[in-house]
Amino acid sequence: MTEQEYLAQRVAVLQAAELDTQAVRSGQRRTAEGEHSEPIFTTSSYVFGSAAEAAARFSGEQPGNVYSRYTNPTVRTFEERIAALEGAEMGVATSSGMAAILSTCMALLKTGDHIVCSRSVFGTTTVLLTKFLGKLGIRTSFVDLVDPQAWRAAICADTRLLFLETPSNPLSEVADIRALADLAHEHNCWLVVDNCFCTPALQLPLALGADIVVHSATKYLDGQGRCIGGAVVGRREQMEEVLGFIRTAGPSMSPFNAWVFLKGLETLRLRMMAHSASALSLAQWLQAQPNIDKVYYSGLEDHPQHALAAAQQKAFGGVMSFEVRGDKAAAWRFIDATRLVSITANLGDAKTTIVHPATTTHGRLTPEQRAEAGIRDNLIRVAVGLEDIADLRADLQRGLDAV
């Protein structure tokens, strides 16, 4: 058997494999050294065999590495692996999750185009769309994530893209991806889904009709809070445009970060199920506490979109939020009284994190924007890690006692 025949058979086996297998093995091409783990190609450039070969590589006539701003073997392995997990034709890695959103918009939109976006998105996403894309003449309308009529009413002749997070940050609202995909396609628009909170281990937006999925790889794809990175996946036609923007503008993922994310993907489903189980347990416990006014977590049976979340997700994720009885001062007292969890805005970490959204992740929004998004001053977000659940309950009890 030739090497090409062996590789073809290997690709066919992996294409038919389950998610856990793809998360460990997809995208890897061993070098002549025969390494078992993926190598880190820490090189900026590549040597060509001749001037003719260099010309063919630069023109795109011949596949292969050119320059690590847009072609690097370690980054390529990550791109192919996340694309395989999401069921996409192609993936493009970026320097951060925000770079993934920016690159998608810059590659696919032009002056005069219009975006319809959920209000329930990361605060920086709102700033990117309004302040910076707005300077380029790209308008954005914000709507209620779970109101189909609001989405339909906001679409106009110039609308090209619908953007949402589901579950939302930080209130765990859940959108009907298939219904919004149908609406987008009815109006010749793309549906872009930020799948950061669920990852492909819990949710597959492309299988539900979405066109493009974006990720902050910094979060659960890594899983240990080590590196910054992002990814965009979808059909090859659109992804080639995104790659073209990366090639020119340069918001590229580093080879080292790509290698770290590859290691994170190997345990993705195991971690996501563990995060989800602990988050559900904590949400149920918090719901019974007298100093808690409301808990936001789609795994709770009284959540407005619980049935929808159960239908389109394999579990409910590791992020929840809750409103303490009182005001901002009460929320801060709760946070400051904890001793185990980390006060940091990151999420998707093995370590549980706690944050006050109104003054951190959504602090750059106006008070009116926060009110529209449901971000109240007494709201706290917890991204549940992998610690023992009894220890987490005991630490949150310290917060409750301080309220």
C-alpha positions in Angstrom: 0.0 0.0 0.0 1.3 3.4 -0.9 1.5 6.3 1.6 -1.2 8.1 -0.4 -3.5 5.1 -0.2 -2.9 4.8 3.5 -3.7 8.5 4.1 -6.8 8.3 2.0 -8.1 5.4 4.0 -7.2 7.2 7.3 -9.2 10.3 6.2 -12.2 8.1 5.3 -12.1 6.4 8.7 -11.9 9.8 10.5 -14.8 11.3 8.5 -17.0 8.5 9.7 -15.7 8.7 13.3 -17.6 10.0 16.3 -16.8 13.4 17.9 -14.5 12.1 20.6 -12.3 10.4 18.0 -12.3 13.4 15.7 -11.4 15.7 18.7 -8.3 13.6 19.3 -7.1 12.7 15.8 -8.6 14.9 13.0 -6.3 17.1 10.9 -3.0 15.6 11.9 -0.4 14.8 9.2 2.7 13.2 10.6 6.0 14.4 9.3 9.0 12.2 8.3 10.0 12.1 12.0 7.0 9.9 12.8 5.8 11.9 15.8 2.8 10.8 17.7 1.7 14.1 19.2 1.3 17.1 16.9 4.4 19.2 16.5 4.6 23.0 16.9 5.9 24.6 13.7 7.5 27.7 15.2 8.6 29.2 11.9 7.6 32.4 10.1 8.5 31.4 6.6 9.2 28.3 4.4 11.9 27.4 2.0 11.0 26.6 -1.7 12.9 24.2 -3.9 13.1 26.7 -6.8 11.9 30.1 -8.0 9.2 28.4 -10.0 7.9 26.6 -6.9 7.9 29.8 -4.9 5.9 31.5 -7.7 3.4 28.7 -7.8 2.9 28.7 -4.0 2.4 32.5 -3.9 -0.1 32.4 -6.8 -2.0 29.6 -5.3 -1.4 27.3 -8.2 0.4 24.8 -6.0 -0.8 24.0 -2.4 1.6 24.3 0.4 3.0 26.6 3.0 3.9 30.2 2.1 4.1 32.4 5.3 2.8 31.6 8.8 0.5 34.6 8.8 -1.9 32.4 6.9 -0.3 29.0 6.3 1.2 27.1 9.2 1.0 23.3 9.7 0.1 23.5 13.4 -2.6 26.1 12.8 -3.9 24.1 9.9 -4.3 21.0 12.1 -6.4 23.0 14.5 -8.5 24.5 11.7 -9.2 21.1 10.2 -10.0 19.6 13.6 -12.5 22.3 14.7 -14.1 22.2 11.2 -14.5 18.4 11.6 -16.1 18.7 15.0 -18.6 21.4 13.8 -19.4 19.4 10.6 -18.0 22.3 8.4 -16.2 22.2 5.0 -13.5 24.5 6.2 -12.2 26.3 9.3 -10.1 29.5 9.7 -8.2 30.2 12.9 -7.8 33.8 14.3 -5.9 35.6 17.0 -9.0 35.9 19.3 -12.7 35.3 19.4 -13.3 39.0 18.6 -11.0 38.7 15.6 -13.1 35.8 14.4 -16.2 38.0 14.4 -14.4 41.0 12.9 -12.8 38.8 10.2 -16.2 37.3 9.3 -17.8 40.7 8.9 -14.9 42.3 7.1 -14.7 39.4 4.6 -18.4 39.1 3.8 -19.9 42.6 4.3 -19.4 46.0 2.6 -20.5 49.6 3.2 -24.3 49.9 3.1 -24.9 46.4 4.4 -27.0 45.7 7.4 -26.7 43.3 10.3 -29.5 42.1 12.6 -28.0 41.0 16.0 -29.4 39.8 19.3 -29.1 42.2 22.2 -28.0 39.3 24.3 -24.4 39.2 23.1 -21.0 39.8 24.7 -20.6 43.5 25.4 -17.5 43.8 23.2 -19.4 42.3 20.3 -21.9 45.1 20.6 -19.1 47.7 20.6 -17.5 46.2 17.6 -20.7 46.2 15.5 -21.8 49.7 16.5 -18.7 51.7 17.0 -16.2 50.2 14.6 -18.2 48.6 11.8 -20.5 51.5 12.1 -17.6 53.8 11.0 -17.4 51.7 7.8 -21.1 52.3 7.0 -22.3 48.9 8.1 -25.4 49.3 10.2 -26.6 47.0 13.0 -30.1 46.6 14.5 -30.4 44.8 17.8 -33.4 42.6 18.7 -34.7 40.4 21.4 -33.0 37.0 20.9 -36.1 34.9 21.6 -38.7 37.1 19.7 -39.0 35.7 16.1 -41.2 38.6 15.0 -38.6 41.1 16.1 -36.0 39.4 13.9 -38.4 39.3 11.0 -39.4 43.0 11.4 -35.7 44.1 11.6 -34.7 42.6 8.3 -34.6 45.1 5.4 -33.4 45.1 1.8 -29.8 45.7 2.9 -29.6 43.0 5.5 -26.9 40.4 4.8 -26.2 38.8 8.1 -28.0 37.7 11.3 -25.8 37.2 14.3 -26.5 35.6 17.7 -25.1 33.8 20.7 -27.0 30.8 22.0 -27.1 30.3 24.9 -26.7 34.0 25.5 -24.1 35.7 27.7 -24.9 36.0 30.6 -28.6 35.3 30.9 -28.7 31.8 29.2 -31.4 32.7 26.7 -31.8 30.1 24.0 -32.6 30.9 20.3 -34.3 28.5 17.9 -31.4 28.1 15.5 -33.4 26.2 12.8 -36.2 28.8 12.8 -33.7 31.7 12.5 -31.8 29.9 9.8 -35.0 29.5 7.8 -35.7 33.2 8.3 -32.2 34.2 7.2 -32.3 32.1 4.1 -35.8 33.3 3.2 -34.2 36.8 2.9 -30.9 35.6 1.3 -28.9 36.3 4.5 -26.3 34.4 6.4 -26.9 33.1 9.9 -23.8 33.4 12.1 -23.9 31.6 15.4 -21.4 32.2 18.3 -21.1 28.7 19.7 -18.7 29.6 22.4 -20.9 28.5 25.4 -21.8 25.1 24.0 -19.0 24.1 21.7 -19.6 21.3 19.1 -19.6 18.9 22.0 -23.1 20.1 23.0 -24.5 21.9 20.0 -24.0 21.8 16.2 -25.5 25.0 14.6 -24.5 24.1 11.1 -26.6 20.9 11.3 -29.5 23.1 12.4 -29.2 25.3 9.3 -26.7 28.0 10.3 -24.2 29.1 7.7 -21.2 30.1 9.9 -20.1 29.3 13.4 -17.6 31.5 15.3 -15.7 30.6 18.5 -13.6 32.2 21.1 -11.1 29.3 21.4 -9.9 31.1 24.5 -12.8 29.6 26.4 -13.9 25.9 26.4 -11.9 24.9 23.3 -8.8 25.4 25.4 -10.4 24.6 28.7 -7.7 25.8 31.0 -7.4 29.6 30.4 -4.0 29.4 28.8 -4.2 31.1 25.4 -6.1 33.6 23.3 -7.6 32.5 20.0 -10.6 32.2 17.8 -12.1 30.2 14.9 -14.6 30.6 12.1 -16.1 27.6 10.3 -18.5 27.1 7.5 -18.8 26.5 3.8 -15.5 26.7 1.8 -16.7 29.6 -0.4 -17.2 31.9 2.6 -14.2 30.6 4.5 -11.9 31.3 1.6 -13.0 35.0 1.9 -12.4 35.0 5.6 -8.9 33.5 5.0 -8.3 36.2 2.5 -8.9 38.8 5.1 -6.6 37.0 7.6 -3.9 36.8 4.9 -4.1 40.6 4.3 -4.9 42.0 7.7 -3.1 39.5 9.8 -5.2 38.7 12.9 -3.6 35.2 12.8 -3.4 32.5 15.4 0.1 31.6 16.6 1.4 28.1 16.1 1.9 27.6 19.9 -1.6 28.7 20.7 -3.0 26.4 18.0 -1.1 23.5 19.6 -2.5 24.3 23.1 -6.0 24.4 21.6 -5.4 21.0 20.0 -4.6 19.6 23.4 -7.8 21.2 24.8 -10.0 19.6 22.1 -8.8 16.1 23.1 -10.9 16.4 26.3 -13.6 18.7 25.1 -16.7 16.5 25.4 -15.6 15.1 28.8 -15.1 18.5 30.2 -18.3 20.0 28.7 -20.4 17.2 30.2 -18.7 17.7 33.6 -19.1 21.5 33.5 -22.8 21.0 32.6 -23.5 18.6 35.4 -22.0 20.8 38.1 -23.6 23.9 36.7 -27.1 22.3 36.8 -26.5 21.1 40.4 -25.4 24.6 41.5 -28.2 26.3 39.7 -30.8 24.1 41.4 -29.2 24.7 44.8 -29.0 28.5 44.3 -32.7 28.5 43.2 -33.6 27.3 46.7 -31.6 30.0 48.5 -33.5 32.9 50.2 -31.1 35.6 49.2 -31.3 34.8 45.5 -34.1 36.5 43.5 -33.6 34.7 40.2 -31.4 32.1 38.6 -30.7 32.1 34.8 -29.8 28.7 33.5 -31.5 26.8 30.6 -31.1 23.5 32.4 -33.7 24.5 35.0 -37.1 23.2 34.1 -38.8 26.6 34.7 -36.5 28.3 32.2 -38.6 29.7 29.3 -36.6 27.9 26.7 -35.8 24.8 28.6 -37.5 22.5 26.2 -35.8 24.1 23.2 -32.4 23.9 24.8 -33.0 20.2 25.6 -33.9 19.6 22.0 -31.0 21.3 20.2 -28.3 20.8 22.8 -26.8 17.6 24.4 -26.5 19.4 27.8 -26.9 22.9 29.1 -23.3 24.2 29.5 -21.3 25.5 32.3 -22.3 29.2 32.5 -25.1 30.5 34.7 -26.1 33.8 36.3 -28.2 34.9 39.1 -29.6 38.0 40.8 -28.9 38.5 44.5 -31.4 40.2 46.7 -30.3 43.8 46.8 -28.3 46.2 44.5 -24.8 46.4 43.1 -23.3 46.7 46.6 -24.9 43.4 47.5 -23.6 41.7 44.4 -20.1 43.0 45.1 -20.3 41.8 48.7 -21.2 38.3 47.5 -18.3 38.2 45.0 -15.8 39.6 47.5 -16.8 37.1 50.2 -15.8 34.0 48.1 -12.5 32.5 48.7 -12.2 29.6 46.2 -13.6 30.8 42.9 -11.7 33.3 40.8 -12.9 36.9 40.3 -12.2 37.1 36.6 -14.2 37.8 33.4 -12.8 34.7 31.6 -14.9 31.5 31.3 -14.5 28.0 30.0 -11.7 27.3 32.5 -11.2 24.3 34.7 -11.3 26.8 37.5 -14.7 28.3 38.4 -14.9 32.1 37.8 -17.2 34.7 39.1 -17.8 38.2 37.7 -20.2 41.2 37.9 -21.3 41.7 34.3 -22.6 45.3 34.6 -19.2 46.6 35.6 -17.0 44.3 33.6 -18.0 42.3 30.5 -20.9 44.7 29.7 -19.4 47.7 31.4 -18.7 49.5 28.1 -22.4 49.5 27.2 -24.6 52.5 28.1 -27.0 52.0 31.0 -29.8 51.9 28.4 -28.1 49.2 26.5 -27.6 47.2 29.6 -31.2 47.6 30.6 -32.3 46.4 27.2 -30.1 43.4 27.5 -31.4 42.6 31.0 -28.0 43.2 32.7 -29.1 44.5 36.1 -26.7 45.8 38.8 -27.5 42.8 41.1 -26.6 40.2 38.5 -23.6 37.8 39.0 -22.3 35.4 36.4 -20.6 32.2 37.4 -18.7 29.9 34.9 -18.6 26.6 36.7 -15.3 24.8 36.5 -14.2 21.3 37.4 -13.7 21.5 41.2 -15.7 19.3 43.6 -19.3 20.5 43.7 -19.4 20.4 47.5 -16.5 22.9 47.7 -18.2 25.2 45.2 -21.4 25.2 47.1 -19.5 26.0 50.3 -17.8 28.9 48.6 -21.0 30.4 47.1 -22.5 30.0 50.6 -19.9 32.4 51.8 -21.2 34.9 49.2 -24.8 34.3 50.3 -23.9 34.9 53.9 -22.4 38.3 53.0 -25.5 39.5 51.2 
